[in-house]
Each structure stands twice: as C-alpha cells, then as structure tokens.
C-alpha cells in the first residue's frame, strides 16, 4: 500500500468525523461540550466505550505481546470485568447523586478544596500521560509507514495528528465524541475480525482449523499460577486488572464523562455492565489475532520490525497488514482500525482534560456566562498544545513497549486517586484537608521507589500490576493519619 493511498484514506476518515462534528456541535454550548445535555442513549455510549477502553495500545501492543506473554493478558481482562461491576454499583450512584460535572467534585464535598484539587491534579497527570502514549503510538506507525517516505519530521506528524482531533472536538466536545466513538469502535472491530479472516484465508485455514491447530497451542496459555514471584501470576494479574479498571475508568474524568451523559443512573449502569461483558470477547479476539500474526510471520518468513535498533513486536501487526502480501483491502481496514482505536481514546482524553481543567481549576461554572464559552475554547487549544509537547518528549525518552509504560505510569498516578476515593467511601472520617496533597504525593513517590526495587533484592519477586493497589493502600493509610473525627 503506497504512502499516498494511506494519506488519502486518513483524509477521508477525518472528513467523516468533521462532518459528524458539524451536526453535533451546532449549538456549541458548554452544556453539550461537558455533558451532552445528559441525553445520550446508553447503548450508544456502551458501544462507543468499547473502542475507548481498548485504544491504540490494545490494537497494536496486545497482539504484539502474545509472543512473550502468550494469552496471559486475559487474566487481566477477567479482572477488568469485576472492576466494571464496582464502577456500576459503587461509583456511579455517588456521581449521579451529587450531579457532578467533574467527578473530583466529590472529593471537595467529602473532604475539602485541597482534596478536590489534588484529585484533579493526579487525574490531569494520569490522563495527559495516557493520551500522549496513545497519540505517540499511532504517530510512530504513520511516521514509519507514511511520512518517512516524504522526509517529513516526526514533530510535524504529531502536530497534524493532534490538530485533526482538535478540529472535530472543539465545538461539540463530549456530545460529538459519543457519536464519533461509535463509528470508531465499528471500524476497530471490523479491522480485527477481517484481519483474522484474511490471514487465515492466506494460510489456507478456516477459523475452526486455526483454533484447533498445534501452532496456536504454542501461544495460547491463559492461566499462569505456577510462579507467585513472576509479574504475570494469575492472582496478581486479576487483582491488578480489577483495580486498574476501577482507577483508569471509574476514577477517570475522561472515561466517566461519557457515562454521565446518560439520562439516568440506571441507563449508565446498563451501559457499563453491557460493554464490560462484550469487552471480554473483544479482548480474546485481539489475543487470537496476536497468535495468528506470529504464526503467519513464521510461515512467511516476515521479520519483526526494528525501530531505533530495537525489535518492536508492537509493529508486527502493521507490518503484516501493510507489507505482508495480503492485498490492499487488509491495509485499508487495518489503518481504519488503528486510527479509530488510537483517536477514539485521544479525542475523549482531550475533552476530559479540557473539562477537568475548566471545572476543577478555573471554576468555569462560576464565571460570567458570557465568558464561559471563550474560556473553554482557550483551554481546549491549550490542552492540544500540551498534548503535542508531551508526545514529543515521549519520543525522545521511549525505551520500552507502550503498554508496559502506560500501566507503569498508572501505578504511580492513579494510586492516590484510589486511596482518596476509597477512604471517602469506606470510612466516615473527616481529614485535615490542607495535608491531603502531601499524603498523595508521598504515596506516589514511595510507590515509585517500591516499583523500582530490583527483584534480586526481594528474593526474585517481580512487582507487577499490584503496584497500583500498594499505592492506593499507602494513600489510604496516609489519609487515616491525618483524620480529624468521625462524622
């Protein structure tokens, strides 16, 4: 597939998104930008959130991780499902009862202003890093397969990527994203399903023959419970997945903002439960695709791409789709799926960052009505510029797979949110609000130290997803130390 064809495909794709934004953003109001007028159908939100939850990280990195970890990632996915039930029946009732725009308003009502700002700051760091990883992922693919052919530098690729997101979100915000996410999820699911079919067809297998093949057995181990000291042990992965979901969805303004656009609590709960169950099937398909990619590459002598002198298994999917001899159709479908997966999370992240900064830091709802829209638009531009800067920093510092970095960062930045919300929900204590930021910061720093302890120093034990739980527990203990009295 020629670089020019890829550029034309991308242009057509974004043209469709901009057309959607034209119809959904006509009112250009803060109410629509932040909450979509609380009129979003729950099934539309649920379908769209599948793509957002998976993102470009899952689309490329999860299939690429199959060679090393086989289907061990599915242990984390099972934990995700339990986490979604906690979100539906513990967190959502709180948010709807308080009628919040930013979920961190709960922390102010429970503890005070400093707790509110602390939660917002940690979300801001978390989501900015997470969104930047996702944009970075799609940008390096576009750079590798398209823009290098035209000698266009990476920084221009990044600016173009973020500008496209800004163009279709700057008016409608979350109202636009609810609809564009639906389209993006559809493209992503079509991409994974079609890729599995076409690769099997090229090998000469039916899907059932692939499932029964001896080659698949080499990659398809799911449960890893024989070595407690390993990072991928079942209990560690399951609990890690559960808490990652609670934090990175339930305590994340970006993800919860979509749920809060539903007309009622019951609709929001139906949305969360239904899409969490579908997510199990979709993630398993991604793992099957990963195994199939390595089987195909071995049969066709396709080497894993090397970037910056490092073997990159997360580039195997694009390598096979675009240069693997499968025809132009799979290239088109792959690119649509990749762009959809990456931008379905990046666009909502940009909107979530804009919402949080406007509500949590600028108190936009307390400003004169005639200045609120102008302030929101200025913040939206500022967040776009910041996203570009951070992506470029990641490009300079990148030294490991994207998915590992994302989850590692989450362990440090979402942990304090887990501790703050957990203490607020599970206890009745008030705290000395002025010290909350110190507790959260110290907990994150201690977690950083713990997470970087060499396995040799702790008997060979490898710290994995449980770092998030440790981080939250440290924050919980810190909050207990600064408690005042029972309510």
C-alpha positions in Angstrom: 0.0 0.0 0.0 1.5 3.3 -1.1 2.0 6.2 1.3 -0.2 8.4 -0.9 -3.1 5.9 -0.6 -2.7 5.9 3.2 -2.8 9.8 3.3 -6.0 9.8 1.2 -7.6 7.3 3.5 -6.7 9.3 6.6 -8.1 12.5 5.0 -11.3 10.7 4.1 -11.7 9.3 7.6 -11.2 12.6 9.3 -13.6 14.2 6.8 -16.3 11.9 8.1 -15.5 12.8 11.7 -15.6 16.5 11.0 -19.0 16.1 9.2 -20.3 14.4 12.4 -19.0 17.2 14.5 -20.7 19.7 12.3 -24.1 18.3 13.1 -23.5 17.5 16.8 -21.7 20.8 17.5 -24.2 23.2 16.1 -25.2 24.6 19.5 -21.6 25.0 20.6 -22.6 25.2 24.2 -20.7 24.3 27.4 -23.6 22.1 28.5 -23.2 20.0 25.3 -19.4 20.1 25.5 -19.3 18.8 29.1 -22.4 16.7 29.4 -24.0 16.3 26.0 -27.2 17.7 27.6 -27.5 14.3 29.5 -29.4 12.9 26.6 -27.0 10.2 25.3 -28.7 6.7 24.7 -27.0 4.2 27.0 -26.4 1.6 24.2 -24.7 4.2 22.1 -22.3 5.1 24.9 -21.7 1.4 25.7 -20.8 0.6 22.1 -18.5 3.6 21.8 -16.8 2.9 25.1 -15.5 -0.4 23.7 -13.2 1.4 21.4 -12.2 3.9 24.0 -11.4 1.2 26.5 -9.3 -0.7 24.1 -7.5 2.2 22.3 -4.5 2.0 20.0 -2.4 0.4 22.8 -4.6 -2.7 22.7 -4.9 -2.6 19.0 -1.2 -3.0 18.4 0.6 -3.8 21.7 -1.6 -6.6 23.0 -1.3 -8.7 19.8 2.4 -7.9 19.8 2.8 -9.1 23.4 1.5 -12.6 22.7 4.9 -13.9 21.7 6.4 -13.2 25.1 3.3 -13.5 27.4 1.1 -15.8 25.4 -2.6 -15.2 26.5 -1.6 -14.1 30.0 -3.1 -10.7 29.4 -6.5 -12.3 29.5 -6.0 -12.8 33.3 -6.0 -9.0 33.5 -9.1 -8.8 31.3 -11.1 -11.1 33.7 -10.1 -8.7 36.5 -11.4 -5.8 34.4 -14.9 -7.3 34.5 -15.1 -7.3 38.3 -13.8 -3.7 38.3 -16.7 -2.6 36.0 -19.3 -4.0 38.4 -17.7 -1.9 41.2 -17.9 1.1 39.0 -21.6 0.5 38.1 -22.8 -0.2 41.6 -20.5 1.8 43.9 -19.1 4.8 42.0 -21.9 5.7 39.5 -24.6 6.1 42.3 -22.3 8.6 44.0 -21.7 10.7 40.9 -25.4 10.8 39.9 -26.5 11.6 43.4 -24.1 14.6 43.5 -24.9 15.6 39.9 -21.2 16.3 39.2 -19.7 17.6 36.0 -16.2 16.7 37.2 -16.1 13.5 39.3 -13.4 15.2 41.5 -16.1 17.5 42.9 -16.9 14.5 45.1 -13.6 14.9 46.9 -14.5 18.5 47.8 -17.9 17.6 49.1 -16.3 14.8 51.2 -13.0 16.3 52.3 -12.5 19.9 51.1 -11.0 22.1 48.4 -7.4 20.8 48.6 -8.6 17.2 48.2 -10.6 18.3 45.2 -7.6 19.9 43.6 -5.3 17.1 44.5 -7.5 14.5 42.8 -7.8 16.7 39.7 -4.0 17.2 39.5 -3.4 13.4 39.7 -6.0 12.8 37.0 -4.5 15.5 34.9 -1.1 13.9 35.0 -2.5 10.4 34.5 -4.7 11.3 31.5 -2.1 13.5 29.9 0.5 10.8 30.0 -2.0 8.1 28.9 -3.4 10.2 26.0 0.1 11.1 24.9 1.1 7.4 24.8 -1.8 6.7 22.5 -1.1 9.5 20.2 2.5 8.6 20.2 1.7 5.0 19.2 -0.3 6.0 16.1 2.2 8.7 15.2 5.1 6.3 15.1 3.1 4.0 12.8 2.2 6.8 10.5 5.8 8.0 10.6 7.3 4.6 9.9 4.9 3.7 7.0 4.0 7.1 5.5 5.7 10.3 6.4 9.3 8.9 6.3 8.7 8.4 2.6 8.2 12.2 2.2 11.0 13.1 4.6 8.5 14.8 6.9 9.9 15.0 10.5 8.1 13.3 13.4 7.1 16.6 15.1 5.0 17.6 12.1 3.3 14.2 12.2 2.4 14.7 15.8 1.1 18.3 15.2 -1.1 17.1 12.3 -2.5 14.2 14.5 -3.5 16.4 17.4 -4.8 19.2 15.1 -7.2 16.7 13.5 -8.5 15.7 16.9 -9.0 19.4 17.8 -10.9 20.1 14.6 -13.7 17.7 15.3 -14.0 18.2 19.1 -13.6 22.0 19.7 -17.4 22.7 19.4 -19.3 19.6 20.4 -16.9 18.1 22.9 -18.4 15.0 24.6 -21.6 15.3 22.5 -19.6 14.8 19.3 -17.4 12.1 20.9 -20.3 9.9 21.9 -21.2 9.6 18.2 -17.6 9.5 16.7 -16.7 6.8 19.2 -19.5 4.6 17.9 -18.1 4.9 14.4 -14.5 4.4 15.6 -15.5 1.3 17.6 -17.2 -0.2 14.5 -14.1 0.4 12.4 -11.8 -1.2 15.0 -14.0 -4.3 15.4 -14.2 -4.7 11.6 -10.4 -4.4 11.5 -9.7 -7.2 13.9 -12.4 -9.5 12.6 -11.4 -9.0 8.9 -7.7 -9.4 9.7 -8.3 -12.8 11.4 -10.4 -13.9 8.4 -7.9 -12.8 5.7 -4.8 -14.1 7.4 -6.4 -17.5 7.9 -7.5 -17.5 4.3 -4.0 -16.7 3.1 -2.6 -19.6 5.2 -5.4 -21.9 3.9 -7.2 -22.3 7.2 -10.8 -21.9 8.3 -11.3 -20.3 11.7 -12.1 -23.6 13.3 -8.9 -25.1 11.8 -6.9 -22.2 13.3 -8.5 -22.8 16.7 -7.6 -26.5 16.6 -4.1 -26.0 15.2 -1.0 -27.1 17.0 0.6 -23.8 16.2 -2.0 -21.9 18.3 -1.2 -24.1 21.3 2.3 -22.6 21.4 0.8 -19.2 22.2 -2.5 -19.8 23.9 -1.7 -20.5 27.6 -4.1 -18.3 29.6 -3.6 -19.1 33.3 -0.1 -18.6 34.9 -0.3 -19.7 38.5 2.9 -21.7 39.0 5.2 -18.9 40.0 4.0 -16.4 42.6 7.2 -14.4 42.2 6.5 -13.7 38.5 4.8 -10.5 37.2 2.1 -12.4 35.4 0.8 -14.6 38.2 -3.0 -15.1 37.9 -3.9 -13.5 41.3 -1.6 -10.5 40.7 -2.9 -10.0 37.2 -6.6 -10.5 38.1 -6.5 -8.1 41.1 -4.3 -5.7 39.1 -6.8 -5.7 36.2 -9.7 -5.1 38.6 -8.0 -2.1 40.3 -6.7 -0.7 37.0 -10.3 -0.6 35.8 -11.7 1.0 38.9 -9.0 3.6 38.7 -8.5 4.2 35.0 -12.2 4.1 34.3 -14.2 4.7 37.4 -11.9 7.4 38.8 -11.0 8.9 35.5 -12.9 12.0 34.3 -12.3 11.2 30.7 -13.9 7.8 30.9 -16.7 8.7 33.4 -17.7 11.8 31.5 -19.3 9.6 28.8 -21.3 7.6 31.4 -22.5 10.9 33.0 -24.1 11.9 29.7 -26.8 9.2 30.1 -30.2 10.4 31.2 -30.3 8.3 34.4 -28.3 6.2 36.8 -30.0 3.0 35.6 -29.1 3.8 32.0 -25.5 4.5 32.9 -25.3 1.1 34.8 -26.7 -0.8 31.9 -24.1 0.9 29.7 -21.2 -0.2 32.0 -22.3 -3.8 32.5 -23.2 -4.5 28.9 -20.0 -3.2 27.4 -17.8 -4.8 30.1 -19.2 -8.2 29.1 -18.6 -7.5 25.4 -15.1 -6.4 26.2 -14.1 -9.9 27.3 -14.9 -11.3 23.9 -13.2 -8.5 22.1 -10.0 -8.8 24.1 -9.9 -12.5 23.4 -10.2 -11.8 19.7 -7.2 -9.5 20.0 -5.2 -12.2 21.6 -6.2 -14.7 18.9 -5.1 -12.2 16.3 -1.8 -11.8 18.1 -1.1 -15.5 17.9 -2.2 -15.6 14.3 0.2 -12.8 13.4 3.2 -14.7 14.8 2.1 -17.9 13.2 1.8 -16.1 9.8 5.1 -14.3 10.2 6.9 -17.6 10.9 5.3 -19.3 7.9 6.0 -16.4 5.5 9.5 -15.5 6.9 8.4 -12.0 7.9 10.7 -10.4 10.4 9.6 -8.4 13.4 10.2 -4.7 12.5 13.2 -3.0 14.1 12.9 0.7 15.1 15.8 2.7 16.6 17.8 -0.6 16.7 15.2 -2.3 18.9 12.9 -5.2 17.9 9.3 -3.9 18.1 6.7 -6.7 18.3 4.0 -4.0 18.5 4.8 -3.1 14.9 4.3 -6.6 13.6 0.5 -6.1 13.0 1.1 -3.0 10.8 4.0 -4.7 9.1 1.9 -7.7 8.1 -1.2 -5.6 7.2 0.6 -3.2 5.0 3.5 -5.2 3.7 2.6 -8.8 4.3 1.3 -9.8 0.9 -2.4 -9.8 2.0 -3.6 -7.3 -0.5 -4.7 -3.7 -0.3 -8.0 -4.4 1.4 -6.5 -5.5 4.7 -4.2 -2.5 4.6 -7.2 -0.2 4.3 -9.1 -2.0 7.1 -6.0 -2.1 9.4 -5.4 1.7 9.0 -9.0 2.5 9.7 -8.9 0.3 12.7 -5.7 1.7 14.0 -6.7 5.3 13.5 -10.1 4.6 15.1 -8.6 2.8 18.1 -6.0 5.5 18.8 -8.1 8.5 18.2 -11.2 7.2 20.0 -9.2 7.4 23.2 -7.2 10.5 22.4 -10.1 12.7 21.4 -12.1 11.9 24.6 -8.9 12.4 26.6 -8.5 15.9 25.2 -12.1 16.6 26.0 -11.7 15.2 29.5 -8.6 17.3 30.2 -10.4 20.4 29.0 -13.4 19.6 31.2 -11.3 18.9 34.3 -9.1 22.0 33.9 -12.1 24.2 33.2 -14.2 22.9 36.1 -11.6 21.8 38.7 -9.0 24.6 38.3 -10.7 27.5 36.6 -14.2 27.1 38.2 -15.7 27.9 34.8 -19.2 27.3 36.1 -18.8 30.3 38.5 -17.6 32.7 35.8 -20.0 35.1 34.0 -22.0 33.3 31.4 -20.8 35.4 28.5 -17.1 34.4 29.2 -17.6 30.7 29.8 -17.6 29.5 26.2 -14.5 31.6 25.4 -12.6 30.2 28.4 -13.5 26.7 27.5 -12.2 27.1 23.9 -9.0 28.7 25.1 -8.4 25.7 27.5 -9.2 23.3 24.6 -6.4 24.9 22.5 -4.0 24.9 25.4 -4.6 21.2 26.1 -3.9 20.4 22.4 -0.6 22.2 22.5 0.3 20.4 25.8 -0.5 17.0 24.2 1.9 17.7 21.3 4.7 18.7 23.7 4.4 15.6 25.9 4.2 13.2 22.8 7.5 14.7 21.6 9.0 14.2 25.0 8.0 10.5 25.0 9.5 10.1 21.6 12.8 11.3 22.9 12.7 9.1 26.0 11.0 5.9 24.7 12.8 2.8 25.8 10.1 0.1 26.3 6.8 -1.2 25.0 4.0 1.2 25.1 1.6 -1.0 27.1 4.1 -1.5 29.9 4.8 2.2 30.2 1.1 3.0 30.3 0.4 0.6 33.1 3.5 1.6 35.0 2.6 5.2 34.9 -0.9 4.3 36.0 0.6 2.6 39.1 2.1 5.9 40.2 -0.6 8.4 39.3 -3.9 6.6 39.7 -2.9 5.0 43.0 -3.5 8.2 45.0 -7.0 8.6 43.4 -7.8 5.0 44.5 -6.7 5.8 48.1 -8.6 9.2 48.2 -11.9 7.8 46.9 -11.5 4.6 48.8 -11.1 6.4 52.1 -14.0 8.7 51.3 -16.4 5.8 50.5 -15.2 3.2 53.1 -14.9 5.5 56.1 -16.8 8.3 57.8 -13.7 10.3 58.8 -13.1 13.9 58.0 -9.4 14.8 57.4 -7.1 17.8 57.7 -7.7 18.9 54.1 -4.6 21.0 53.9 -2.4 17.9 54.1 -4.1 15.8 51.5 -1.8 16.8 48.7 1.2 15.8 50.8 -0.2 12.3 51.5 -0.9 11.8 47.8 2.5 12.9 46.7 4.4 10.9 49.3 2.4 7.8 48.4 3.2 8.2 44.7 6.9 8.7 45.5 7.1 5.7 47.8 5.4 3.6 45.1 8.0 4.8 42.6 10.7 3.6 45.0 8.9 0.3 45.6 8.3 -0.3 41.9 12.0 0.1 41.1 13.3 -2.3 43.7 15.4 -4.9 41.9 13.8 -8.4 42.1 17.1 -9.8 43.3 16.8 -7.7 46.5 13.4 -9.2 47.4 14.0 -12.8 46.7 13.3 -12.8 43.0 9.7 -11.3 43.4 8.7 -9.2 40.4 6.3 -6.4 41.2 3.5 -6.1 38.6 0.0 -4.7 38.5 -0.3 -4.9 42.3 1.8 -1.7 42.5 -1.4 0.2 41.9 -3.0 -1.4 44.9 0.1 -0.7 47.1 0.0 2.9 46.0 -3.7 3.2 46.9 -3.2 1.5 50.3 -0.4 3.9 51.1 -2.6 6.8 50.4 -5.4 5.3 52.5 -3.1 4.9 55.4 -1.9 8.5 55.0 -5.5 9.7 55.0 -6.1 7.8 58.2 -3.1 9.5 59.8 -4.5 13.0 59.0 -8.1 12.2 60.1 -9.9 14.5 62.4 -13.0 12.9 63.7 -15.9 10.6 62.7 -18.9 12.2 61.1 
